[in-house]
Each structure stands twice: as C-alpha cells, then as structure tokens.
Amino acid sequence: MHPVVPRSRRGERGSAALELAILGPVVLLLTFAIVQAGLTAYARSLALAAAREGVTAARAYQATSVAGLDRAREFLATHAGDSLIEASVNDRGSTTTTVRIEVTGRALAVLPGLPPITIRQHAQAERERYVPETTP
C-alpha cells in the first residue's frame, strides 16, 4: 500500500534537493567570502601592529632604524604565522627627526581564483631626542 500524498504535494517531489543544489554553492561561496574578509582584516591588523612595534623601538632615545626593523621582523616571526605571507619590512620615508616603518605582505587566500590580496601598513612617529633647555 502506498502512502497517501495530498494532491497539491505530488508535483513537488524532489524540489528540496533541487533547492539545495542551487542554493548550496551560493551559501558555500558566501561563507568562504566571509572567512576571506576576516583573514584579510587579521593580516592588516598584524602588519599594522608590527609597524607600530618597529616604530616604538626605533623612536627611542639614541635608537637606530635598524632596531625598529629588527623589532618589526621579530613581531612578525612570533605572531604572523601563515596569516601574512611574504612579509617584508622597510624604513623608507624615515628622516633624522621621524621614523617610518612599513610592513608589506599578502593575506592568506581561501577563495579559489582570487588574486593575492596585498597588505601594506605603516606607522610613523617623531624620534625622541634631547633638546637642551634655553635660558632667557
């Protein structure tokens, strides 16, 4: 004996599978896009934090730009892992009175066919220096 199916539902057999076949890839793509956005934001945050660490080290009294570059690289080695790929650090734009550290790299990509997302962040501050007090 066959189950009794209401007349209005007879033509809808298999419609759930069809809906899933159509909507499944869209939902999956949206999920990966959200994950990609999160990974990109995290990579930008790491690059900015490394640049700030470098500036803090390089702007200290009698510190050199090399100290800032080393500190930024150390930060990336400790914290970035695979989140910021091919990271590089430079001090282009630094002067005798200001220090500028720039961190460049690529965010980890999870969407197939997406070109690499380049991350570039910098921090800048005045160098600490001794200025003798002037007498009137």
Sequence and secondary structure as in RCSB ss.txt:
>XXXX:A:sequence
MHPVVPRSRRGERGSAALELAILGPVVLLLTFAIVQAGLTAYARSLALAAAREGVTAARAYQATSVAGLDRAREF
LATHAGDSLIEASVNDRGSTTTTVRIEVTGRALAVLPGLPPITIRQHAQAERERYVPETTP
>XXXX:A:secstr
      GGGGGGTTHHHHHHHHHHHHHHHHHHHHHHHHHHHHHHHHHHHHHHHHHHHHSSTT  HHHHHHHHHHH
HHHHTTTSEEEEEEE TT  SSEEEEEEEEEE   STT   EEEEEEEEEE          
